[in-house]
Amino acid sequence: MSEDASGTTTTGGRAIPGLDLDALETWLSTNAPELLTGTPLSATIIAGGRSNLTYALDGAREPLVLRRPPLGHVQKTAHDMAREFRVISALADSAVPVPRTVLFIDDASAGVEMPCYLMQRVEGRALKSQRDNADFTGEQLTRLSHDLARVLAKLHTIDPATVGLADFGRPEGFLVRQLDRWGRQYEGSRNRDLPELDALQRELGERFPETLYTSIVHGDFRLDNALVAIDAAGEPHIQAVLDWEMATLGDSLTDLGLFGLYWDINSFEGMPQGVVATSVAPGEGYPPFAELIEVYADTAGIEIPDMSWYLAFAAFKLAVILEGIHYRYQAGQTVGEGFEHMGSIVLPLARAGRRYLTGEA
């Protein structure tokens, strides 16, 4: 297995974890022959994901991406490919840039034992590390950051009913259900003693804020879940927002809180250096997150309340996700590299969440 400069991991030949290319090609020849050219399909795993598996497919009528749940230990409420396919399809003509969906597949004979889908492969790149900043000026990175904040605000100002998503979730009681959901995810992946994370879960349950704004929420909004492209004037912009597996209808500020957590994650006390790959770093041109809150608020036309609970909840949610990945890694059910470090991030996140709640962060 090797990784090339484009950030894809090539497994070699037609043997690739989680995907039987021969079976997929046979299934498509019967069920969607218009996608094939007669050239054998080939696939690479797109690196960077720690949850769903994403493959780049070549040999079809157009370059495609296939998305499927992770191997092995999968929580019942997570990795819902049908929901992800639905929300991306619904946003196709909106102000939020997304890939064009192609085909949803729920048939194990297609070469993936779980539901999956195909979508357009969008031209662009994800900014995942500080090395990716070298092609941009500081001013460009500032403008790109503002563009990202505006995209989130535009998502939150879409009326779900106008895009066919009125029944996509239940905004009422959303925060209580979210904390319960991620608490259950935590219990389902519990394999070691984490008293700081237990305390954060308890303290969040004691301090629920009043929900002021509801909307479609992405659920994992951050810079490296977007593709950046260069326009005709040579300026970078957000070309597509990816990874909608946790999208629903709910409290808009949960998205803003997670956005902020990722923006500042490497500044947390005790965070192991080099484990969380992010391009966002002081001195590179990225503005402080407070500035992005202002851009978001101006675009959405709203006032932002104190974000402490939302940032703390984001820390809890991400810690639970990473603990689930740590669980799968220990069971030998991950594909790719870097998974051995995920468990080391959980405790610093739990502590950061508690500091947000006390106003120390």
C-alpha positions in Angstrom: 0.0 0.0 0.0 1.4 3.4 -0.9 0.3 7.0 -0.9 0.8 9.4 -3.8 1.1 13.1 -4.0 -2.6 13.6 -4.6 -3.4 12.1 -1.2 -4.8 8.8 -2.4 -3.7 5.4 -1.1 -3.3 2.8 -3.8 -3.8 -0.8 -2.8 -2.7 -2.3 -6.1 -4.6 -4.4 -8.7 -8.3 -4.9 -8.0 -8.0 -6.1 -4.4 -9.1 -3.3 -2.2 -10.4 -3.4 1.4 -14.2 -3.0 1.6 -14.8 -3.1 -2.2 -15.1 -5.9 -4.7 -14.4 -4.2 -8.0 -15.3 -7.3 -10.1 -18.7 -7.5 -8.3 -19.3 -3.8 -8.6 -18.6 -3.8 -12.3 -20.9 -6.8 -12.9 -23.7 -5.2 -10.9 -23.4 -1.9 -12.8 -23.4 -3.6 -16.1 -26.9 -4.9 -15.3 -28.3 -2.0 -13.2 -26.6 1.1 -14.5 -24.8 0.2 -17.8 -24.8 3.9 -18.9 -22.0 4.5 -16.3 -19.6 2.0 -17.9 -17.3 2.4 -20.9 -16.1 -1.2 -21.3 -12.8 -0.2 -19.6 -12.2 -2.1 -16.4 -12.9 -0.1 -13.3 -10.0 0.8 -11.0 -10.1 2.3 -7.5 -8.0 4.0 -4.9 -8.8 4.8 -1.3 -8.9 8.6 -0.8 -6.7 9.2 2.2 -7.6 11.3 5.2 -10.9 9.9 6.3 -11.1 8.3 9.8 -14.7 7.2 9.5 -16.5 6.3 6.2 -14.4 4.9 3.4 -14.1 6.9 0.2 -12.8 5.5 -3.0 -11.9 7.3 -6.3 -13.2 5.2 -9.2 -11.7 5.4 -12.7 -12.8 3.7 -15.9 -16.4 4.8 -15.8 -18.1 7.5 -18.1 -16.8 10.1 -15.7 -14.5 10.1 -12.6 -16.6 9.0 -9.7 -16.4 8.6 -5.9 -17.9 5.7 -4.0 -18.7 6.2 -0.3 -19.4 3.4 2.1 -19.5 2.9 5.9 -16.2 1.8 7.7 -15.3 -1.8 8.1 -16.2 -3.8 11.2 -17.6 -2.1 14.4 -20.4 0.2 13.1 -22.8 1.8 15.5 -26.5 1.5 14.4 -27.1 5.2 14.4 -24.0 6.2 12.5 -22.7 6.0 8.9 -26.2 6.3 7.3 -25.4 6.4 3.6 -29.0 6.9 2.6 -29.2 10.1 4.7 -26.0 11.4 3.3 -27.1 10.7 -0.3 -30.4 12.4 0.3 -29.1 15.6 1.8 -26.4 16.1 -0.9 -29.0 15.4 -3.6 -31.4 18.0 -2.0 -28.7 20.7 -1.9 -27.7 20.3 -5.6 -29.3 23.6 -6.7 -28.7 25.6 -3.5 -26.2 28.2 -2.5 -24.1 25.5 -0.8 -21.7 23.8 -3.2 -21.9 20.0 -3.1 -21.0 17.1 -5.5 -23.6 15.8 -7.9 -25.0 12.5 -6.7 -25.1 9.7 -9.2 -26.5 6.4 -7.7 -27.5 5.0 -4.4 -26.7 1.2 -4.0 -28.3 -1.0 -1.3 -27.5 -4.5 -2.7 -24.7 -6.6 -1.2 -24.1 -8.2 -4.6 -22.8 -4.9 -5.9 -19.4 -5.5 -4.2 -20.0 -3.6 -0.9 -21.7 -5.5 1.9 -23.4 -2.3 3.2 -25.4 0.5 1.5 -23.1 2.9 -0.4 -23.4 5.5 -3.1 -21.7 7.0 -6.2 -21.2 10.7 -6.7 -19.4 13.0 -9.1 -15.7 13.5 -8.4 -15.3 17.3 -7.9 -12.1 19.0 -9.0 -10.3 20.6 -6.1 -8.2 19.8 -3.1 -8.7 19.5 0.6 -6.3 21.6 2.8 -5.3 19.1 5.4 -1.9 20.2 6.6 0.3 23.3 6.8 2.2 22.1 3.7 -1.0 22.8 1.7 -0.8 26.5 2.6 2.4 27.0 0.5 0.4 27.6 -2.7 -1.5 30.6 -1.2 -0.8 34.0 0.2 -1.9 34.9 3.7 -4.5 37.2 2.2 -5.9 34.4 0.1 -6.2 32.1 3.1 -8.0 34.8 5.0 -10.5 35.3 2.2 -10.9 31.5 1.9 -11.6 31.3 5.6 -14.3 33.9 5.2 -15.7 32.0 2.3 -16.0 28.9 4.4 -17.8 30.8 7.2 -20.2 32.2 4.6 -21.0 28.8 3.2 -22.0 27.6 6.6 -24.2 30.6 7.1 -25.8 30.0 3.7 -26.5 26.4 4.7 -28.2 27.5 7.9 -30.4 30.0 6.1 -31.9 27.4 3.7 -35.5 26.6 4.5 -35.5 22.8 4.7 -39.0 22.5 3.2 -37.9 24.3 0.0 -35.3 21.6 -0.7 -37.5 18.6 0.3 -35.9 18.1 3.7 -38.8 19.2 6.0 -38.8 15.7 7.5 -35.1 15.3 7.7 -34.9 15.7 11.5 -36.7 17.0 14.6 -35.3 20.3 15.8 -37.3 20.3 19.0 -35.3 18.8 21.8 -32.3 18.4 19.5 -29.6 19.2 22.0 -30.9 16.7 24.6 -31.2 14.0 21.9 -27.7 14.7 20.6 -26.1 14.4 24.0 -28.0 11.2 24.6 -27.0 9.8 21.1 -23.4 10.5 21.5 -23.5 9.2 25.1 -24.9 5.9 23.7 -22.2 5.9 21.0 -19.6 6.3 23.8 -21.1 3.4 25.7 -21.0 1.3 22.6 -17.3 1.9 22.1 -16.3 2.0 25.8 -13.1 -0.1 26.3 -11.1 1.9 28.9 -11.6 4.2 31.9 -12.0 7.9 30.9 -13.2 9.8 34.0 -12.6 13.2 32.3 -14.9 12.3 29.4 -17.5 10.9 31.8 -17.4 14.2 33.7 -17.8 16.3 30.5 -20.8 14.3 29.5 -22.4 14.8 33.0 -21.6 18.6 33.0 -23.0 19.1 29.5 -26.3 17.5 30.7 -26.5 19.9 33.5 -26.2 23.1 31.4 -28.3 22.8 28.2 -28.6 26.3 26.5 -31.8 27.5 24.9 -31.9 26.8 21.2 -32.2 30.0 19.3 -31.7 29.0 15.7 -32.6 25.7 13.9 -31.7 24.7 10.3 -30.1 21.9 8.2 -26.9 21.1 10.1 -23.9 19.5 8.5 -22.7 17.8 11.6 -18.9 17.7 10.8 -18.2 21.2 9.3 -14.5 22.0 9.0 -12.0 23.2 6.4 -10.7 19.8 5.4 -14.2 18.5 4.7 -14.3 21.0 1.8 -12.6 21.0 -1.6 -10.8 24.2 -2.6 -10.5 25.2 -6.2 -8.9 28.2 -8.0 -11.2 30.5 -10.0 -10.4 32.3 -13.3 -8.8 35.1 -11.4 -6.4 32.8 -9.6 -8.3 33.1 -6.3 -9.2 30.1 -4.1 -12.8 29.4 -3.1 -14.8 26.6 -1.6 -15.8 24.3 -4.5 -17.7 21.6 -2.6 -18.6 20.6 1.0 -18.2 16.9 1.6 -18.9 14.3 4.3 -22.6 14.8 5.1 -23.0 11.6 7.0 -24.1 13.3 10.2 -26.4 15.9 8.6 -29.9 16.5 10.1 -32.2 19.3 11.2 -31.2 20.8 14.5 -29.6 23.6 16.4 -27.5 25.6 14.0 -24.9 26.5 16.6 -23.8 22.9 17.0 -22.2 23.3 13.5 -20.6 26.6 14.5 -19.2 25.0 17.7 -17.6 22.1 15.9 -16.2 24.5 13.3 -14.6 26.5 16.1 -13.3 23.4 17.9 -11.5 22.1 14.8 -10.2 25.6 14.1 -8.3 25.8 17.4 -7.8 22.1 18.1 -4.0 22.1 18.1 -3.8 24.8 20.7 -5.4 22.6 23.4 -3.3 21.7 26.4 -1.9 18.2 26.1 -2.8 17.7 22.5 -0.1 15.5 21.0 1.8 17.3 18.3 1.5 16.1 14.7 -1.4 13.8 15.4 -4.3 16.2 14.3 -3.5 17.2 10.8 -4.8 20.7 10.0 -3.7 23.5 7.7 -5.1 26.1 10.2 -2.1 27.6 12.1 -1.1 31.0 13.5 0.9 33.1 11.1 -0.3 31.4 8.0 -3.1 33.9 7.2 -6.0 32.1 8.9 -8.0 34.6 11.0 -8.9 33.9 14.7 -12.2 32.1 15.0 -13.9 35.1 16.5 -13.5 36.8 13.2 -15.2 33.9 11.4 -18.1 34.1 13.9 -18.6 37.7 12.8 -18.5 36.8 9.1 -21.0 34.0 9.8 -23.3 36.2 11.8 -23.3 39.0 9.2 -24.1 36.5 6.4 -26.8 34.8 8.4 -28.2 38.1 9.7 -28.3 36.9 13.4 -26.6 37.6 16.7 -24.4 34.8 18.2 -24.9 34.0 21.9 -22.2 32.7 24.2 -20.7 29.6 22.5 -19.2 27.8 25.5 -21.7 25.0 25.7 -21.5 24.4 21.9 -17.7 24.3 21.9 -17.7 21.9 24.9 -20.3 19.6 23.2 -18.2 19.6 20.1 -15.2 18.4 22.1 -17.4 15.6 23.6 -18.7 14.6 20.2 -15.3 14.4 18.6 -13.8 12.6 21.6 -16.6 10.0 21.3 -16.0 9.6 17.5 -12.2 9.2 18.1 -12.9 6.7 20.9 -14.9 4.7 18.4 -12.1 4.8 15.9 -9.7 3.7 18.6 -12.0 0.8 19.3 -12.0 -0.3 15.7 -8.2 0.1 15.4 -7.7 -2.2 18.4 -10.0 -4.7 16.7 -7.9 -4.5 13.5 -10.9 -3.0 11.6 -9.3 0.2 10.1 -7.9 0.7 6.7 -4.9 3.0 6.2 -2.4 4.7 8.5 -2.5 7.0 11.5 -5.3 5.2 13.4 -2.9 4.1 16.2 -2.8 7.7 17.4 -6.5 8.5 17.6 -6.9 7.3 21.1 -4.3 9.8 22.4 -6.5 12.8 21.4 -9.5 11.8 23.5 -8.3 13.0 26.9 -7.1 16.4 25.7 -10.5 16.9 24.1 -12.3 16.0 27.2 -10.2 18.4 29.3 -10.7 21.2 26.7 -14.4 20.7 26.8 -14.5 21.1 30.5 -12.5 24.3 30.3 -14.9 25.7 27.7 -17.7 25.1 30.2 -15.9 26.9 33.0 -14.8 29.8 30.8 -11.1 28.9 31.1 -10.6 28.1 27.4 
